Structures are given as structure tokens and as C-alpha cells.
Amino acid sequence: MNNTMNTLRIGLISVSDRAANGIYQDQGIPALENWLSAALATPFTIETRLVPDEQPLIEQAICELVDERFCHLVLTTGGTGPARRDVTPDATLAVADRVMPGYGEQMRQISLHFVPTALLSRQTGVIRKQSLILNLPGQPKSIKETLEGLKDEQGKVIVHGIFASVPYCIQLLEGPYVETKPEVVAAFRPKSARRDTND
């Protein structure tokens, strides 16, 4: 049952001129790897790419991870603001088959709890073939907040993180059945889509 074709494959792309040029250590990919290891109960493999803020190179990295490496999920980090060199969303939309606007809306909703400049973010979510591609912020703290959402002191969810809907989206795209660790983020899917995975 746990053959390689059914293993969840995740592509991680960090978009940064300075990190790609070795000026400073990339923080985006390690933050994503740490969060995924803490959040996912399902086994997964990771492919990583570190690219400068160049639209053709970002497009190429996304297409490679989807079309050649068959990643079910691609997460980008960085390059989502209004500055001239922030072109991650443009590259993502250029290679998309369909747009999933709810992801960008929810990411900004989460960030607005912390900073009014959340409105400057152009983060988006799209589908290419049977892969979900999500643009995440560049800062490790913001990455965690965006994926996990906000909880009060008792652990009650105030604002849902975007990852709560990712496993069901992957399932609808005919990818593997993904389970999360509820103490980090509880995956939501309708009762009819739930499986008993204890067998």
C-alpha cells in the first residue's frame, strides 16, 4: 500500500536573490521542512529548489517539480510583495491551469491579525495539472502562522491556517490520502471523504 507512487511528494521553492547568490543562508526551506515534519502524520518526500527573483526561473522550477518530479504539493516562499522584483505570484499564475483564490484570501486574513501591511501581499494558490501550488511568505514566523493559523491560550482555533484544507484538496486532485497531527493543524474533510487508516 505504501508504494512510492502513493507517497506524498512535496516541492519547496525558496525565492530570494540574496540566498540564491550565497549572500545569506536561506531560511525559507528549513522553516518549511521543520513545519512539515512536525505537522504531517503521513510519510512524505521533499524536493527543494533555491532560485533568484527571476520570473522565468521561478516558472521553470514550478514546472519541473510538477511535470517531472510529480509533486502533489508545491510550496514557494518569498517574493510575494509589491516590489518590482517580487514576481513569485506572477510566475505561479503564468503556469497555472486554475486559480484557487481562497488560499490568498485566507493568508492575508491571518497576517492581518499581526500587521496592516498584510494587504500588500499578493500570495496566491493555484492548480497545475494535479498539483496544488501555494505562495507562502518569506519569514519563518509568518510561514508557521500562515500554515497553522491562530489559536488562543487554550489551543482553540481563532483563524484557520491554510493547511487545514490542503489534505482534502490533494485528495480531490486524486493524490494520496494525507493526514496531519491535530495538535499542530487539524486536517478538515467532509465525513464522506474520511478513511479509516488504522487497517
N, C-alpha and C positions, 0 to 999 in steps of 0.2 A: 504493500500500500504506500509506503514511504519512498517511492522511487524518485529518481532525480527530476523527472519531468513534472512531478507534482510538488516538488519543493518550492516554497515561496522564494522568488528571486527579486531582490531589491537593488535598484541602481541609485547611487548617490553622486550628485554633481555639485561641487563647490565652485562658485563663480567669483573669481577675485583676481584682478590684475597683479596685486602685490604678492599674494600667496602663490599664484602660478609662476611668478618670476623669482620666487625664493626669497623675497624681501622679508616676509614674516611667515611663521608657521600657520598653516590652515587650521582653523578651529571648528569649521562647519561640519566636516566629515566625522571627526572624532566625536563631536556632540551628538550627531545623528546615530552613529554606531552605538554609543553608550545608551542612548534613549531606547533604541530598538531592542537592544539586549535586555534592558530592564522591563520593557513593555510587552514583548511578544512571547507567547507560550508556544507558538508554532515554530518548528525549525526553519531557518532561512539562510540564504547565501547572499553575499553582498558583492557588488561590482562598483568600484569608485573611479571618478574622473575629476581632475582638478584643471579648470580651464580659465583663461583670462576673459574679461568682459568684452568679448567679440561675438556678435550675433551668429555669424556662420559657424564658429567653433562650438557654441552652445547648442545650436541646432544639430550639428554633427554628433555631438556627444549624446544628445537625447535619442536621435535616430538609431545610433549604434546600440545603445542599451535596450531599446525597444525591438528593433528589427533584427539585430544579430545576436544579442545576448538574451533576448526573450524575457526581459524583466517584467514582472507583473505590476510593479510599483516603481516609479522613479521620483525621487525627492531632490529638488535643487535647493541650494541655499545661497543667498546673496544676490545682489544686482536687481532688486525689485523696486527701487525708489524712482524719483522723477529726474535724477541727474542724467546728463547726456549719455554717460557710459553704463547706466543701469538698463540693460537690454534683455535680461532673463525672461520677463513675461513676453516680450516681443518675439523672442526666439521660440518660446513654448507655444505661443498662439500660431506661429508660422508653420509649425509641423503638426498641429492638432487636427484631428478629424472632427472632434466635437468639444465644445466648451462646457465645463461644469462650474457655473458661476457661484454656486453656493459655497464653494471652498474659499474663494477670495473674500466673499461677504463675511463668512464666519471668522476668518483670520483677522480681518480688520476689527470685527466686533470684539474679539478677545483683546487685541492690542489697545483698543480704545479705553479699556479699563486701567491702562497704565500711562498712555501718552496720547495727547490730542493729535500728534503728528502721525498717528496710525492711518489717517486719511490719505497720507502721501504714498502709502504702499500700493503697488499695482499687482500684488500677488494674485495668482490665478490657479485654477485647476483645469486640466483638460484630459481627454482620452485620445490616444493614438493607437489604432488597431485595437488590441485588447489589453492595453496598459493604461493605468492611471498615473498622471504626471502632476505633481503638486509643487508650486514655488513656495519655499519657506523663507523666513527672514534669515539674516546673516549671523545674528548674535546668538550664542548658545542658550542664554537665558530665555530669549524670545522664541527660539526653536522649541524648547521644552514647553513653554506656556501655550504656544500655538497648537502643538500636538496633543497636549494633555488637558488643556482647559483650566478653569479656575475652580478651586474648592475652598470652602470655608474652613474654620479651625476644626470642625467636627468631621471633615472629609466629605461633606455634602457638595455635589457639583453645583456651582453657580452658573458657569458658562461652559457648555460642552466644547471639548477640544475637537479638532477636525479628525483625529484618528479614530474616534468612536464610530465613524461611518465608513472608514476605509475597508475593513474586512468584508462588509456586505457589498460594497462597490466591486471589490475584486471578485467576489462570488458571482455577482451579476454579469461580470465580464468573462465568466467561465474559467476563472483562475482557481487556485487551491482554497480550501476552507481554512481561514486564518482565525486563530484565537489569541486573545490578549490576556494579560494579567490584570484582573479587575481593580486591584489596588493602585495600579498606575493609570490605566484607562480602560473603561468597560466598553467592549465592542457591542454595538447595538445592531440587531437584525430582527425582522418580524419572526414570530413563533414558527410560521410555516417554513422559514429558511434555516431554522436551527437544526443542528445534528447532534446526536448523542455520540460524542467522540471517545467514550470510555471503552468501546469494544475494540 
